[in-house]
Amino acid sequence: MIVNQDIKPEKQAYYLGSLILSALKENSSKKIQLLDVFEQINKNEKVSYHAFSMAMNWLYLIGAIKLKGKHLTQCF
């Protein structure tokens, strides 16, 4: 479930998805490795890999990102 009443808002897929998109936007080449994004987000906020992967799945399903090999690209 994308929105869950039982956890903090900063752990929701919507919020984590915005952090992922921000990390992609900050990268000048618009192409970044998956684990680099995870590490970049964890510098500011402690996020489990499970929550990160749920947000990644959500972004992929709505067509916001593409994964080519080990690199993420933003679709818009």
C-alpha distances in whole Angstrom, upper triangle without the diagonal:
4,6,6,10,11,12,14,13,15,12,9,9,11,14,14,14,17,19,18,20,23,24,24,26,28,29,32,32,29,28,27,26,22,24,26,23,21,24,25,21,22,26,24,21,20,17,16,16,13,11,14,13,9,11,13,12,10,14,15,13,14,18,18,19,21,22,26,27,26,26,23,24,23,23,25
4,6,10,12,11,12,11,12,10,7,6,7,10,11,11,13,15,15,17,19,20,21,23,25,26,29,29,26,26,24,24,21,22,23,20,19,22,22,19,20,23,22,19,19,16,15,16,13,10,12,12,8,8,12,10,8,11,13,12,12,16,16,17,19,20,24,26,25,24,21,22,20,21,22
4,7,9,9,10,9,11,10,6,7,8,10,12,12,14,16,17,18,20,22,23,24,26,28,31,31,28,28,27,27,23,24,26,22,21,24,24,20,21,24,22,19,19,16,17,18,15,12,14,15,11,11,15,14,11,14,17,15,15,19,18,20,23,24,28,29,28,27,24,25,23,23,24
4,6,6,9,9,11,9,7,9,11,12,13,15,17,18,19,21,23,24,25,27,28,30,33,34,31,30,29,28,25,25,27,24,22,24,24,21,21,24,22,19,18,16,16,17,15,12,15,16,12,13,17,16,14,17,19,18,19,22,21,23,25,26,30,31,29,29,26,27,26,27,27
4,6,8,9,12,11,10,12,13,14,16,18,19,20,22,23,25,26,28,29,31,33,36,37,33,33,32,31,28,28,29,26,24,27,27,23,23,26,23,20,20,18,18,20,18,15,18,19,16,16,20,20,18,20,23,22,22,25,25,26,29,30,33,34,33,32,29,30,29,30,30
4,7,9,12,10,10,13,15,15,16,18,20,21,22,24,25,27,29,30,31,33,36,37,34,34,32,31,28,27,29,26,23,25,26,22,22,24,22,19,18,16,16,19,16,14,17,19,16,17,20,20,19,22,24,23,24,27,26,27,30,30,34,34,32,32,30,31,30,31,32
4,6,8,7,8,11,13,12,13,16,17,17,19,22,22,23,25,27,28,30,33,34,31,31,29,28,25,24,25,22,20,22,22,18,18,21,19,15,14,13,13,16,14,11,14,16,14,14,18,19,17,20,22,22,23,25,24,25,27,28,31,32,30,30,27,29,27,29,30
4,5,6,7,11,12,10,12,15,15,15,18,20,20,21,24,25,25,28,31,32,30,30,28,27,24,24,24,21,19,21,20,17,16,18,16,13,12,12,13,16,15,12,14,17,15,15,18,19,18,19,23,23,23,25,24,24,27,28,31,32,30,29,26,28,26,28,28
4,5,5,9,9,7,9,12,12,13,15,17,17,19,21,22,23,25,29,30,27,28,26,26,23,23,23,20,18,20,19,16,16,18,15,13,13,12,14,17,16,12,14,16,14,13,17,18,16,17,20,21,20,23,21,22,25,26,30,31,28,27,24,25,24,25,25
4,6,8,9,6,7,10,10,10,13,15,15,16,19,20,20,22,26,27,24,25,23,23,20,20,20,17,15,17,16,12,12,14,12,9,10,9,12,14,14,10,12,15,13,12,15,17,15,16,20,20,20,22,20,20,23,24,27,28,26,25,22,23,22,24,24
4,7,8,7,7,10,11,11,13,15,16,17,19,21,21,23,27,27,25,24,22,22,19,18,19,16,14,16,16,12,12,15,13,10,9,7,9,11,11,7,9,12,10,9,13,15,13,15,18,19,19,21,19,19,22,22,26,26,24,23,21,23,21,23,24
4,5,5,6,8,10,11,12,14,16,17,19,20,21,23,27,27,24,24,22,22,19,19,20,17,15,18,17,14,15,18,16,13,13,10,12,13,11,8,9,11,9,8,12,13,11,12,16,16,16,18,17,18,20,21,25,26,24,23,20,21,20,21,22
4,6,5,6,8,10,10,12,14,15,16,18,20,21,24,25,21,21,20,19,16,17,18,15,14,17,17,13,15,18,16,14,14,11,12,12,11,7,8,9,6,4,8,9,7,9,12,12,12,15,13,14,17,18,21,23,21,20,17,18,17,18,19
4,6,5,6,9,10,11,12,14,15,16,18,20,23,24,20,21,20,21,18,19,20,16,15,18,17,14,16,19,17,15,16,13,15,15,14,11,11,12,10,7,10,11,8,9,12,13,12,14,12,14,17,19,22,24,23,21,18,18,16,17,17
4,5,5,7,9,10,11,13,15,15,17,19,22,23,20,21,19,20,17,18,18,14,14,16,15,11,14,16,13,11,13,11,14,15,14,11,10,13,11,8,11,13,11,11,15,16,15,17,14,15,19,20,23,25,23,21,18,18,16,18,18
4,5,5,6,9,10,11,13,14,15,17,20,21,18,18,16,17,14,15,15,11,10,13,12,9,11,13,12,10,11,9,11,11,11,8,7,10,9,6,8,11,10,10,13,15,14,16,13,13,16,17,20,22,19,18,15,16,15,17,18
4,5,5,6,9,10,11,12,14,16,19,19,16,16,15,16,13,15,15,11,11,14,13,11,13,16,15,13,14,12,13,13,13,10,8,10,9,5,7,9,8,6,10,12,11,12,9,10,13,14,18,20,18,16,13,13,12,14,14
4,5,5,6,9,10,10,12,14,17,18,15,16,16,17,15,16,16,12,13,15,13,11,14,15,14,13,15,13,16,16,16,13,11,13,13,9,10,13,11,9,13,15,13,14,11,12,15,17,20,22,20,18,14,14,12,14,14
4,5,5,6,9,10,10,13,16,17,14,15,14,15,13,14,13,9,10,12,9,7,10,12,10,10,12,11,14,14,15,12,10,13,13,10,11,14,13,11,14,17,16,16,13,13,16,17,20,21,19,16,14,14,13,15,16
4,5,5,6,9,10,11,14,15,12,12,11,12,10,11,10,7,8,11,9,7,11,13,12,12,14,12,14,13,14,12,9,11,12,8,8,11,11,9,11,14,14,14,10,9,12,13,16,17,15,13,10,11,10,13,14
4,5,5,6,9,10,13,13,10,11,11,13,12,14,13,9,12,14,12,11,14,16,15,15,17,15,17,16,17,15,12,14,14,10,10,13,12,9,11,14,13,12,8,8,12,13,16,18,16,14,10,9,7,10,10
4,5,5,6,9,12,13,11,12,12,14,14,15,13,10,12,13,10,10,13,14,13,14,16,15,18,18,19,17,14,16,17,13,13,16,15,12,15,18,16,16,12,12,15,16,19,21,18,15,12,12,10,13,12
4,5,5,6,10,11,9,10,9,11,11,12,9,6,9,10,7,8,11,12,12,13,15,14,17,16,18,16,13,15,16,13,12,16,16,13,15,19,18,17,13,12,14,15,17,18,15,13,10,11,10,14,14
4,5,5,8,9,6,7,7,10,10,12,10,8,11,13,10,11,15,15,15,17,18,17,19,18,19,18,14,15,17,14,12,15,16,12,14,17,16,14,11,9,11,12,14,16,14,11,8,7,7,10,11
4,5,7,9,7,9,10,13,14,16,13,11,14,15,12,13,17,17,16,18,20,19,22,21,22,20,17,19,20,16,15,18,18,14,16,19,17,16,12,12,14,15,17,19,17,14,11,10,8,11,10
4,6,9,8,10,10,13,14,15,12,11,14,14,11,12,15,15,15,17,19,19,22,21,23,21,18,20,21,18,17,21,20,17,19,22,21,19,16,15,17,17,19,20,18,15,13,12,11,15,14
4,6,5,7,7,11,12,14,11,10,14,14,11,13,16,16,16,19,21,20,22,21,23,22,18,20,22,19,17,20,21,17,19,22,21,19,16,14,15,15,16,18,15,12,11,10,10,14,14
4,6,8,9,13,15,17,14,13,17,17,15,17,20,19,20,22,24,24,26,24,27,26,22,23,25,22,20,23,23,20,21,24,23,21,17,16,17,17,17,19,17,14,13,11,12,14,14
4,5,8,11,14,16,14,13,17,18,16,18,21,21,22,24,26,25,26,24,26,25,22,22,24,22,19,22,23,19,19,23,22,19,16,14,14,15,14,16,15,11,11,9,10,13,14
4,7,10,12,15,13,12,15,17,15,16,20,20,21,22,24,22,24,22,24,23,19,19,21,18,16,19,19,15,16,19,18,15,13,11,11,12,12,15,13,10,8,6,7,10,10
4,7,9,12,11,10,14,15,14,16,19,19,21,22,23,21,22,20,22,21,18,18,20,18,15,17,19,15,15,19,19,16,13,10,10,10,9,11,10,6,6,5,8,11,13
4,6,9,7,7,10,11,11,13,15,16,18,19,20,18,19,17,19,19,15,16,18,16,13,17,18,15,15,19,19,17,14,11,11,10,10,11,8,5,5,7,10,13,15
4,6,5,7,9,10,11,13,15,16,18,19,19,17,17,15,17,18,14,14,17,16,13,16,18,16,15,19,20,18,16,12,12,9,9,9,5,4,6,9,12,15,18
4,5,5,7,9,10,11,13,15,17,17,16,14,14,11,13,14,10,10,13,12,10,12,15,13,13,16,18,16,15,11,11,8,10,9,6,6,6,10,12,15,18
4,5,5,6,8,10,10,12,15,15,14,13,12,10,13,14,10,11,14,14,12,15,17,16,16,19,21,20,18,15,15,12,13,12,8,9,10,13,15,19,21
4,5,5,6,9,10,11,13,14,14,14,14,12,16,16,12,13,17,15,13,17,19,17,17,21,22,21,18,15,15,13,14,14,10,9,10,13,15,18,20
4,5,5,6,9,10,12,12,13,12,13,11,14,13,10,11,14,12,11,14,16,14,15,18,19,18,15,13,14,12,14,14,11,10,9,11,12,16,18
4,5,5,6,9,11,10,10,8,9,8,11,10,7,9,12,11,10,14,15,14,16,19,20,19,17,15,16,14,16,16,12,12,11,14,15,19,20
4,5,5,6,9,10,10,9,11,10,14,13,11,13,16,15,14,17,19,18,19,22,23,23,20,18,19,17,19,18,14,14,14,17,18,21,23
4,5,5,8,9,10,11,13,12,16,15,12,14,17,15,14,18,19,17,19,22,23,22,19,17,18,17,19,19,16,14,14,16,16,20,21
4,5,6,6,8,8,10,11,13,12,9,12,14,12,13,16,17,15,18,21,21,21,18,16,18,18,20,20,17,16,14,16,16,20,21
4,5,5,5,6,9,10,13,12,10,13,15,14,15,18,19,18,20,23,24,24,21,20,21,20,22,22,19,18,17,19,20,23,24
4,6,7,9,12,13,17,15,14,17,19,17,18,21,22,21,23,26,26,26,23,22,23,22,24,24,20,20,19,21,21,25,25
4,7,9,13,15,17,15,14,17,19,17,18,21,21,20,23,26,25,26,23,22,24,23,26,26,23,22,20,22,21,25,25
4,6,10,12,14,12,11,15,16,14,16,19,19,19,22,24,24,25,22,21,24,23,26,26,23,22,20,22,22,25,25
4,7,10,12,10,10,14,15,14,16,19,19,20,22,24,25,26,23,22,24,23,26,26,22,22,21,23,23,26,27
4,6,8,7,7,10,11,11,13,15,16,16,19,21,21,23,20,19,21,20,23,23,20,20,18,21,21,24,25
4,5,5,6,9,10,11,12,14,16,17,18,20,22,23,21,20,21,20,23,22,19,20,19,22,22,25,26
4,5,5,6,9,10,10,12,14,15,16,18,20,21,19,18,18,17,19,19,16,17,16,19,20,23,25
4,5,5,6,9,10,11,12,14,15,16,19,20,19,18,19,17,20,20,18,19,17,20,21,23,25
4,5,5,6,9,10,11,12,14,15,17,19,17,17,18,17,21,21,19,19,17,19,19,21,23
4,5,5,6,9,10,11,12,14,16,17,15,14,15,14,18,18,15,15,14,16,16,19,20
4,5,5,6,9,10,10,12,14,15,14,13,14,12,16,16,14,14,13,15,16,18,20
4,5,5,6,9,10,11,13,14,14,13,15,14,18,19,17,17,15,17,17,18,20
4,5,5,6,9,10,11,12,11,11,13,13,17,18,17,16,13,15,14,16,17
4,5,5,6,9,10,11,9,8,10,10,13,15,13,13,10,12,12,13,16
4,5,5,6,9,10,10,9,10,10,14,15,15,15,12,14,14,14,17
4,5,5,6,9,9,9,11,13,16,18,18,17,14,15,13,14,15
4,6,5,6,5,6,9,11,14,17,16,14,11,11,10,10,12
4,6,5,6,5,6,8,12,14,14,13,10,10,10,10,12
4,5,8,9,10,12,15,17,18,17,14,14,13,12,14
4,6,8,10,13,16,19,20,18,15,14,12,10,12
4,6,7,11,14,17,17,15,12,11,9,7,9
4,7,10,13,17,16,14,10,9,6,5,7
4,7,10,13,13,10,7,6,5,5,8
4,6,10,10,8,6,5,6,7,10
4,6,7,6,5,6,9,10,14
4,6,5,6,8,11,12,15
4,6,8,11,14,15,19
4,7,10,14,16,19
4,7,10,13,16
4,7,10,12
4,6,9
4,6
4
